[in-house]
Amino acid sequence: MELGEEKSPGIEINRFISLSLPNDFTHLLKMDIHKKGSLINYLNSYFLDRPSLYALVQKYLVQNSNGDGLEDFFHSTSWYNLRAKIAAIYIGFKEEGRWPDKINPSYVDELLLFEEKIKRYSVDGYSRGFLFAFYLKMVQVHSKQKNSFFPLSMINLLPLTKSKSIKIDWLLLIIFKFQQFFGEEKLIEKLKMGIPFEKNFSSLSHSQKEDFFSEGLSYAYSINDKETLLNLL
């Protein structure tokens, strides 16, 4: 199953739900990693200050590398390789119900493909597209569904936004919810007209606003990003 494919008939789950995602990891995916000066020094300090994340990397990555320690490992890998392997570990834990014996890189193939589809609409340096795909995958595994609830057609609407977005994850969530409320044809018309979010949101009914806030809060809780939701509303 590819994240972003149209869901199969019979899939009833079509909502953002609250999940306890690893905050130490999602925090890294939300930031502009290119602005952290010496990335190796930053990552070394970041992991050393977070015992659970440090233990995970030490067990699965550092011990199997050619280096002598954490900093040597960071010198031998890239940020993009590191985040993919950590995501695979967490997905493996969610999938198997226990910490996996070894990393299964296939767990993140669809995340990387999803990120590639939206890359041209995202600001370089951030991994929020990868974060969104990680969330969708964890929801998929949690709900024991074969397909993701998030349809490919939402990605196809991104060119109509006419600009790159740092918070591409929230933009995709907004497009998804507005498509539910307005219908795809009317949403395309609104996007082409450049109607701002505030005006579209104010036109929603009370129940639609509650629904948007409820699902937005679920996503915000999952990635620990309530500030973005509050700023939207």
BAFI-3210 file (N, C-alpha, C; in Angstrom, 3 decimals, decimal comma, padded with zeros to 6 digits):
// residues 233
n [1|2|3|4|5|6|7|8|9|10|11|12|13|14|15|16|17|18|19|20|21|22|23|24|25|26|27|28|29|30|31|32|33|34|35|36|37|38|39|40|41|42|43|44|45|46|47|48|49|50|51|52|53|54|55|56|57|58|59|60|61|62|63|64|65|66|67|68|69|70|71|72|73|74|75|76|77|78|79|80|81|82|83|84|85|86|87|88|89|90|91|92|93|94|95|96|97|98|99|100|101|102|103|104|105|106|107|108|109|110|111|112|113|114|115|116|117|118|119|120|121|122|123|124|125|126|127|128|129|130|131|132|133|134|135|136|137|138|139|140|141|142|143|144|145|146|147|148|149|150|151|152|153|154|155|156|157|158|159|160|161|162|163|164|165|166|167|168|169|170|171|172|173|174|175|176|177|178|179|180|181|182|183|184|185|186|187|188|189|190|191|192|193|194|195|196|197|198|199|200|201|202|203|204|205|206|207|208|209|210|211|212|213|214|215|216|217|218|219|220|221|222|223|224|225|226|227|228|229|230|231|232|233]
n.u [000,843|000,556|001,140|-001,184|-002,561|-005,790|-008,330|-009,510|-012,739|-015,064|-013,516|-013,904|-012,784|-011,957|-010,624|-008,679|-006,937|-006,116|-002,867|-000,186|002,589|006,202|007,558|010,130|011,250|009,422|009,696|012,184|011,554|009,908|011,429|013,720|016,268|018,578|019,369|020,744|023,394|026,372|025,412|025,995|027,090|024,856|022,916|024,231|024,268|021,526|020,523|021,951|020,839|018,386|017,395|015,781|015,568|018,250|019,005|017,614|018,788|021,381|021,128|020,083|021,470|024,060|025,614|025,800|027,321|030,402|031,741|033,007|031,266|028,441|028,799|030,642|029,051|027,123|028,764|029,078|026,742|023,730|021,363|018,913|018,995|019,208|016,743|014,956|015,613|015,089|012,331|011,500|012,059|010,215|007,787|007,992|007,812|005,171|003,820|004,531|004,109|006,089|009,543|011,377|013,490|015,364|015,960|013,515|013,761|011,829|009,548|009,521|009,519|007,180|006,692|008,793|008,265|005,822|006,647|008,287|006,423|005,270|007,316|008,079|006,369|007,042|009,058|012,547|014,676|012,996|011,204|008,498|006,703|007,500|006,988|004,170|003,520|004,565|002,847|000,386|000,983|001,301|-001,276|-002,602|-001,490|-002,204|-004,995|-005,339|-005,782|-005,670|-005,215|-004,322|-006,229|-005,998|-006,446|-005,016|-005,843|-005,840|-003,191|-002,890|-004,119|-002,407|-000,790|-002,509|-002,348|-000,265|002,147|005,109|005,167|006,039|004,801|003,665|002,266|000,071|-001,198|-002,034|-003,799|-005,773|-006,683|-007,736|-009,839|-011,411|-012,157|-013,894|-015,918|-016,712|-016,750|-015,005|-015,053|-015,994|-014,060|-011,748|-012,411|-012,411|-009,722|-008,461|-009,370|-008,033|-009,003|-008,680|-007,742|-009,067|-011,482|-012,740|-012,972|-014,667|-017,034|-017,997|-020,325|-021,471|-021,196|-019,414|-017,152|-016,592|-015,964|-013,667|-011,954|-011,843|-010,583|-008,277|-007,165|-006,638|-004,588|-002,726|-002,216|-001,007|001,434|002,444|001,905|000,233|000,208|000,186|-002,400|-003,951|-003,140|-004,184|-006,892]
n.v [-001,206|002,167|005,204|007,770|006,805|006,306|005,342|002,006|000,563|000,290|000,980|002,508|004,248|007,532|009,684|012,011|010,922|010,814|010,041|008,675|009,737|009,520|012,130|013,277|012,562|013,521|016,216|016,842|016,459|018,578|020,887|023,266|021,732|022,509|024,876|024,563|025,081|023,432|020,438|017,835|018,204|019,318|017,242|015,276|016,374|016,655|014,004|012,857|014,196|013,088|010,349|008,057|008,173|008,193|005,637|004,043|004,649|003,920|001,159|000,109|001,362|002,627|000,545|-001,150|000,164|001,351|003,062|004,375|005,387|007,525|010,114|009,525|007,888|009,702|011,182|009,387|009,061|010,404|013,070|012,495|009,764|008,950|009,824|008,252|005,639|005,735|006,245|003,843|002,062|002,836|002,435|-000,290|-001,168|-000,418|-001,960|-004,627|-004,826|-004,946|-004,167|-004,315|-006,998|-006,272|-003,492|-002,798|-001,633|-001,326|-000,389|002,352|003,051|003,892|006,255|007,897|008,018|009,347|011,801|012,640|013,151|015,523|017,253|019,470|021,415|022,035|023,670|023,676|021,948|021,391|018,636|018,145|017,089|014,435|013,900|014,116|011,941|009,913|010,087|009,388|006,759|005,550|005,838|004,207|001,679|001,477|001,439|-000,884|-001,114|-001,736|000,247|003,737|006,471|008,836|010,466|010,372|012,412|014,764|015,594|016,263|018,693|020,546|022,171|024,283|025,956|027,633|028,377|027,626|025,754|025,881|024,485|022,084|019,862|020,747|022,242|020,245|018,889|020,869|021,179|018,629|018,582|020,765|019,848|017,839|019,383|021,318|019,967|018,623|019,973|022,579|023,351|023,404|025,565|027,623|027,570|028,311|030,899|032,024|032,424|033,290|031,303|032,121|033,303|031,171|029,427|030,855|030,641|028,172|025,886|025,700|023,077|022,023|023,566|022,688|020,049|020,362|021,554|019,491|017,328|018,614|019,145|016,567|015,817|017,799|017,166|014,680|015,247|017,103|019,953|022,193|024,930|025,777|025,079|026,708|029,200|029,162|029,286]
n.w [000,000|-000,859|000,711|000,412|-001,725|-003,261|-001,042|-000,429|-001,309|001,319|003,451|006,419|008,226|008,331|009,355|011,292|014,047|017,574|018,507|020,428|019,553|019,277|020,905|021,100|018,697|016,733|017,182|016,050|013,383|012,869|012,830|011,230|010,110|008,866|009,924|012,224|012,851|013,396|012,469|013,315|015,897|017,117|016,920|018,374|020,989|021,368|021,325|023,440|025,554|025,753|027,030|026,278|023,479|022,844|023,765|021,977|019,477|020,046|020,453|017,987|015,901|016,413|017,553|015,429|013,613|012,061|013,636|016,819|018,642|019,496|018,308|016,294|014,755|013,806|012,137|010,121|008,779|007,202|007,867|006,671|006,244|008,876|010,094|008,638|009,424|012,178|012,132|010,950|013,006|015,024|013,646|013,228|015,884|016,446|014,585|015,218|017,912|019,753|020,435|017,490|016,217|014,359|012,121|009,708|006,660|004,689|005,819|005,681|003,042|001,696|003,027|002,241|-000,462|-000,460|000,616|-001,453|-003,443|-002,608|-002,413|-004,015|-003,186|-000,665|001,845|001,741|004,051|006,138|007,591|007,500|005,713|005,639|008,311|008,341|006,713|008,320|010,528|009,223|008,487|010,988|011,994|010,192|010,790|013,488|013,274|011,996|009,257|005,741|003,871|003,690|005,062|003,795|000,792|-002,544|-004,222|-002,772|-002,698|-005,330|-005,447|-004,432|-006,236|-006,745|-004,626|-004,990|-003,761|-001,814|001,220|004,640|006,734|005,533|006,243|007,778|005,849|004,076|005,743|006,067|003,409|003,027|004,935|004,097|001,594|002,338|003,467|001,520|-000,875|-003,714|-006,207|-005,642|-003,825|-005,412|-007,027|-005,113|-004,321|-006,707|-006,888|-004,828|-002,240|001,131|004,044|006,431|005,573|004,268|006,426|008,131|006,782|007,314|008,862|012,293|013,289|011,445|011,945|014,525|013,949|012,357|014,244|016,134|014,756|013,948|016,431|017,274|015,516|016,168|018,852|018,488|017,227|018,874|018,541|019,156|018,978|016,303|015,447|017,124|016,242|013,694|014,179]
ca.u [000,000|001,278|000,473|-001,664|-003,454|-007,200|-008,663|-010,329|-014,128|-015,306|-012,742|-014,784|-012,011|-011,642|-010,469|-007,453|-007,149|-005,032|-001,908|000,972|003,805|007,414|007,725|011,532|011,495|008,607|010,257|013,233|010,941|009,214|012,350|014,597|017,504|019,715|019,707|021,252|024,846|026,993|024,337|026,494|027,164|023,491|022,288|024,914|023,754|020,090|020,294|022,509|019,931|017,103|017,835|015,044|015,960|019,647|019,062|017,104|019,804|022,531|020,819|019,832|022,281|025,462|026,292|025,997|028,111|031,846|032,327|033,214|030,292|027,339|029,266|031,232|027,946|026,548|029,686|029,044|025,415|023,092|020,140|017,784|019,117|018,948|015,315|014,265|015,844|014,363|010,919|011,290|012,057|008,941|006,717|008,149|007,260|003,711|003,348|004,785|003,722|007,316|010,686|011,787|014,839|016,210|015,233|012,961|013,728|010,652|008,487|009,531|009,525|006,013|006,831|009,706|007,573|004,837|007,389|008,770|005,280|004,924|008,576|008,135|005,474|007,545|010,271|013,709|015,209|012,003|010,762|007,104|006,032|007,843|006,246|002,771|003,463|004,795|001,577|-000,589|001,361|001,022|-002,737|-002,941|-001,122|-003,031|-006,382|-005,313|-006,351|-004,718|-004,960|-004,403|-007,484|-005,707|-006,471|-004,048|-006,411|-005,492|-001,875|-003,059|-004,633|-001,352|-000,361|-003,439|-002,033|000,612|003,321|005,676|004,724|006,844|003,931|002,938|001,373|-001,172|-001,853|-002,701|-004,943|-006,797|-007,253|-008,517|-011,085|-012,234|-012,739|-015,048|-016,975|-017,171|-016,727|-013,765|-015,241|-016,083|-012,765|-010,857|-012,801|-011,949|-008,265|-008,102|-009,695|-007,129|-009,751|-007,860|-008,256|-009,985|-012,789|-013,319|-013,327|-015,822|-018,248|-018,412|-021,364|-020,947|-020,797|-018,216|-016,042|-016,283|-015,321|-012,326|-011,177|-011,648|-009,570|-007,040|-006,623|-006,095|-003,286|-001,841|-001,812|-000,141|002,778|002,764|001,980|-001,054|000,335|-000,235|-003,855|-004,488|-002,874|-005,125|-008,243]
ca.v [000,000|003,431|006,306|008,746|006,176|006,362|004,242|000,962|000,551|-000,397|001,570|003,472|005,229|008,649|010,772|012,176|010,466|011,128|008,977|009,090|009,594|009,873|013,577|013,629|012,357|014,433|017,566|016,990|016,522|019,858|022,024|023,451|021,092|023,167|026,092|024,159|025,225|022,134|019,464|016,688|018,608|019,503|015,931|014,578|016,923|016,392|012,603|012,603|014,796|012,368|008,961|007,022|008,255|007,779|004,179|003,460|004,799|003,129|-000,270|-000,305|002,016|002,844|-000,732|-001,817|001,031|001,137|004,044|003,979|005,986|008,265|011,181|008,888|007,411|010,860|011,547|008,368|008,965|011,688|013,330|011,854|008,343|008,786|009,944|007,113|004,456|005,893|006,053|002,411|001,406|003,118|001,760|-001,704|-001,392|-000,308|-003,071|-005,917|-004,832|-005,062|-003,620|-005,312|-007,554|-005,453|-002,473|-003,172|-000,372|-001,244|000,321|003,794|003,276|004,667|007,593|008,637|008,251|010,390|013,059|013,018|013,672|016,878|017,966|020,755|022,365|022,170|024,466|022,840|021,996|020,844|017,262|018,070|016,165|013,113|013,800|013,852|010,564|009,076|010,073|008,607|005,353|005,074|005,706|003,031|000,488|001,478|001,109|-002,205|-000,981|-001,983|001,498|004,999|007,201|010,094|010,174|010,986|013,606|015,943|016,019|016,858|020,053|021,426|023,213|025,413|026,843|028,620|028,767|026,583|025,874|025,250|023,529|021,388|018,896|021,437|022,604|019,037|018,647|021,868|020,810|017,418|018,913|021,639|019,014|017,179|020,359|022,035|019,151|018,885|020,953|023,921|023,655|023,790|026,927|028,521|027,619|029,087|032,304|032,499|032,827|032,951|030,314|032,720|033,504|029,838|028,857|031,592|030,246|026,840|025,815|025,473|021,673|021,831|024,168|021,767|018,884|020,790|021,742|018,185|016,550|019,374|018,947|015,203|015,842|018,651|016,372|013,582|015,739|018,133|021,222|022,876|026,349|026,007|025,022|027,903|030,341|029,070|029,611]
ca.w [000,000|-000,943|001,389|-000,542|-002,693|-002,921|-000,149|-001,022|-000,855|002,578|004,540|007,089|008,986|007,441|010,294|012,051|015,418|018,498|018,767|021,221|018,769|020,054|020,814|020,853|017,269|015,932|017,341|015,044|012,057|012,721|012,788|010,082|010,561|008,225|010,662|013,529|012,905|013,176|012,661|014,073|017,307|017,615|017,085|019,467|022,250|021,435|021,677|024,766|026,538|025,717|027,265|025,551|022,072|022,808|023,918|020,734|018,444|020,470|020,276|016,615|014,892|016,777|017,772|014,138|012,731|012,137|014,536|018,207|019,519|018,905|017,420|015,112|013,926|013,115|011,064|009,075|008,174|006,889|008,599|006,002|006,531|010,309|010,388|008,036|010,246|013,441|011,820|010,727|014,321|015,686|012,901|013,539|017,222|016,339|013,763|015,839|019,322|020,554|019,717|016,484|016,342|013,499|011,362|008,406|005,898|003,820|006,528|005,367|001,596|001,294|003,602|001,377|-001,727|-000,172|000,748|-002,776|-004,198|-002,173|-002,190|-004,727|-002,516|000,697|002,020|002,035|005,411|007,058|007,311|007,912|004,817|006,169|009,567|008,018|006,237|009,502|011,255|008,461|008,577|012,348|012,075|009,394|011,560|014,694|012,924|011,350|007,923|004,657|003,156|004,415|004,828|003,123|-000,650|-003,438|-004,856|-001,982|-003,149|-006,654|-005,299|-003,923|-007,177|-006,733|-003,500|-005,645|-002,978|-000,974|002,605|005,690|007,435|004,477|006,895|008,128|004,598|003,582|006,620|005,740|002,108|003,262|005,645|003,248|000,549|002,953|003,740|000,315|-002,079|-004,445|-007,273|-005,054|-003,211|-006,510|-007,404|-004,055|-004,382|-007,893|-006,598|-003,791|-001,037|002,302|004,993|007,399|004,950|004,076|007,729|008,676|006,056|007,761|009,886|013,644|013,416|010,625|012,680|015,614|013,353|011,982|015,465|016,763|014,045|014,033|017,774|017,310|014,853|016,968|020,023|018,059|016,889|019,875|017,798|019,382|018,653|014,908|015,390|017,791|015,369|012,566|014,612]
c.u [000,874|000,489|000,073|-002,504|-004,902|-007,533|-009,582|-011,758|-014,259|-014,498|-013,568|-014,000|-011,541|-011,370|-009,058|-007,749|-005,931|-004,166|-000,759|002,239|005,016|007,785|009,166|011,879|010,699|009,099|011,344|012,649|010,241|010,165|013,112|015,976|018,731|020,167|020,318|022,776|025,513|025,959|024,786|026,560|025,773|022,830|022,918|024,391|022,285|019,826|020,822|021,581|018,587|017,378|017,094|015,422|017,418|019,764|018,617|018,170|021,043|022,315|020,779|020,838|023,759|026,210|026,578|026,806|029,593|032,527|032,441|032,166|029,268|027,829|029,891|030,137|027,325|027,453|029,541|027,706|024,893|021,837|018,976|017,805|018,776|017,454|014,533|014,418|015,110|012,866|010,610|011,252|010,708|007,767|006,776|007,577|005,730|003,134|003,437|004,375|004,890|008,447|011,216|013,211|015,831|015,344|014,771|012,819|012,501|009,502|008,416|009,543|008,369|006,038|007,707|009,064|006,533|005,527|007,870|007,647|004,987|006,160|008,589|007,258|005,909|008,803|011,416|014,171|014,276|011,605|009,285|006,282|006,263|007,097|004,784|002,601|003,671|003,518|000,547|-000,298|001,033|-000,480|-003,171|-002,661|-001,997|-004,450|-006,496|-006,021|-005,276|-004,296|-005,010|-005,724|-007,258|-005,578|-005,465|-004,549|-006,080|-004,124|-001,979|-003,589|-003,556|-000,883|-001,260|-003,170|-000,995|001,785|003,833|005,277|005,700|006,024|003,025|001,956|000,027|-001,926|-002,616|-003,923|-006,090|-007,476|-008,171|-009,866|-011,986|-012,855|-013,961|-016,214|-017,571|-017,383|-015,530|-013,925|-015,267|-014,755|-011,761|-011,153|-012,279|-010,430|-007,801|-008,354|-008,791|-007,836|-008,968|-008,559|-009,321|-011,388|-013,488|-013,794|-014,573|-017,129|-018,761|-019,534|-020,705|-020,449|-019,547|-016,991|-015,620|-015,534|-013,879|-011,442|-010,869|-010,540|-008,225|-006,367|-006,017|-004,715|-002,278|-001,329|-000,769|001,280|003,234|002,954|000,656|-000,988|-000,145|-001,734|-004,474|-004,266|-003,804|-006,488|-008,287]
c.v [001,251|004,508|007,337|008,137|006,396|005,149|003,246|001,061|-000,217|000,142|002,691|004,547|006,320|009,894|010,823|011,783|010,827|009,894|009,528|008,807|010,030|011,346|013,985|013,507|013,348|015,876|017,827|017,155|017,854|021,037|022,101|022,950|021,771|024,413|025,787|024,186|023,923|021,060|018,290|017,018|018,751|018,156|015,169|015,054|016,566|014,962|012,278|013,132|014,062|010,871|007,904|006,997|007,813|006,260|003,477|003,494|003,960|001,648|-000,673|000,237|002,097|001,527|-001,469|-000,981|000,729|002,101|003,529|004,566|006,784|009,317|010,616|008,388|008,558|011,339|010,603|008,284|010,358|011,840|012,562|010,342|008,059|008,811|008,759|005,871|004,538|005,685|004,578|001,646|001,595|002,443|000,253|-002,053|-001,369|-001,516|-004,406|-005,996|-005,022|-004,432|-004,658|-005,809|-006,763|-004,487|-003,051|-001,898|-000,235|-000,502|001,791|004,078|004,176|006,071|008,470|008,948|009,358|011,750|013,556|013,651|015,132|017,768|019,348|021,818|022,634|023,026|023,547|023,023|021,413|019,428|017,081|017,210|014,731|012,866|013,451|012,410|009,574|008,961|009,202|007,113|004,791|004,936|004,442|001,746|000,363|001,000|-000,251|-002,184|-001,200|-000,679|002,695|005,694|008,452|009,866|010,978|012,293|014,877|016,487|016,732|018,285|021,048|022,480|024,446|026,374|027,889|029,104|027,566|026,831|025,193|024,154|022,841|020,385|019,535|021,872|021,418|018,704|019,597|021,527|019,601|017,744|019,798|020,858|018,270|018,148|020,961|021,134|019,550|019,970|022,375|024,323|024,091|025,223|027,938|028,673|028,457|030,576|032,883|032,990|032,395|031,981|030,913|032,874|032,167|029,252|029,541|031,200|028,878|026,937|025,547|024,042|021,380|022,421|023,260|020,548|019,207|020,908|020,397|017,394|017,284|019,196|017,555|015,154|016,656|017,911|015,331|014,040|016,839|019,501|021,987|024,330|026,642|026,012|026,272|029,142|030,346|029,602|030,927]
c.w [000,000|-000,205|000,357|-001,636|-002,277|-002,058|-000,853|-000,528|000,454|003,736|005,167|007,809|008,045|008,266|010,853|013,491|016,265|018,733|019,607|020,422|019,602|019,874|020,521|019,376|016,427|016,052|016,293|013,649|011,816|012,484|011,465|010,488|009,979|008,980|012,025|013,601|012,510|013,489|013,512|015,558|017,899|017,888|018,244|020,820|022,440|021,897|023,067|025,861|026,617|025,811|026,444|024,074|021,902|022,865|022,639|019,639|018,771|020,172|018,802|015,594|015,251|016,909|016,468|013,144|012,915|013,107|015,956|019,142|018,751|017,908|016,145|014,172|013,142|011,970|009,865|008,354|007,824|007,741|007,988|006,207|007,988|010,601|009,820|008,903|011,578|013,216|011,626|012,041|015,007|014,975|013,171|014,905|017,192|015,602|014,506|017,306|020,265|019,752|018,750|016,726|015,495|012,706|010,022|007,570|005,015|004,486|006,128|003,867|001,166|001,883|002,707|000,035|-001,575|-000,098|-000,608|-003,609|-003,851|-002,020|-002,821|-004,087|-001,075|000,718|002,425|003,482|006,443|006,619|007,654|006,961|005,253|007,476|009,315|007,548|007,386|010,324|010,535|008,553|009,950|012,574|011,349|010,173|012,799|014,406|012,234|010,001|006,872|003,999|004,092|004,098|003,992|001,614|-001,465|-004,041|-004,078|-002,395|-004,491|-006,601|-004,855|-004,931|-007,160|-005,583|-003,903|-004,797|-002,196|000,478|003,550|006,355|006,421|005,066|007,236|006,879|004,024|004,433|006,280|004,416|002,258|003,895|004,793|002,089|001,079|003,106|002,468|-000,894|-002,933|-005,500|-006,731|-004,414|-004,280|-006,943|-006,395|-004,088|-005,568|-007,677|-005,519|-002,541|000,203|003,246|005,900|006,828|004,715|005,402|008,301|007,992|006,485|008,790|011,236|013,791|012,593|011,311|013,841|015,107|012,968|013,220|016,124|016,079|014,022|015,377|017,916|016,665|015,664|018,197|019,616|017,777|017,839|019,218|017,916|018,974|017,233|014,800|015,993|016,923|014,154|012,960|015,368]
res [m|e|l|g|e|e|k|s|p|g|i|e|i|n|r|f|i|s|l|s|l|p|n|d|f|t|h|l|l|k|m|d|i|h|k|k|g|s|l|i|n|y|l|n|s|y|f|l|d|r|p|s|l|y|a|l|v|q|k|y|l|v|q|n|s|n|g|d|g|l|e|d|f|f|h|s|t|s|w|y|n|l|r|a|k|i|a|a|i|y|i|g|f|k|e|e|g|r|w|p|d|k|i|n|p|s|y|v|d|e|l|l|l|f|e|e|k|i|k|r|y|s|v|d|g|y|s|r|g|f|l|f|a|f|y|l|k|m|v|q|v|h|s|k|q|k|n|s|f|f|p|l|s|m|i|n|l|l|p|l|t|k|s|k|s|i|k|i|d|w|l|l|l|i|i|f|k|f|q|q|f|f|g|e|e|k|l|i|e|k|l|k|m|g|i|p|f|e|k|n|f|s|s|l|s|h|s|q|k|e|d|f|f|s|e|g|l|s|y|a|y|s|i|n|d|k|e|t|l|l|n|l|l]
***
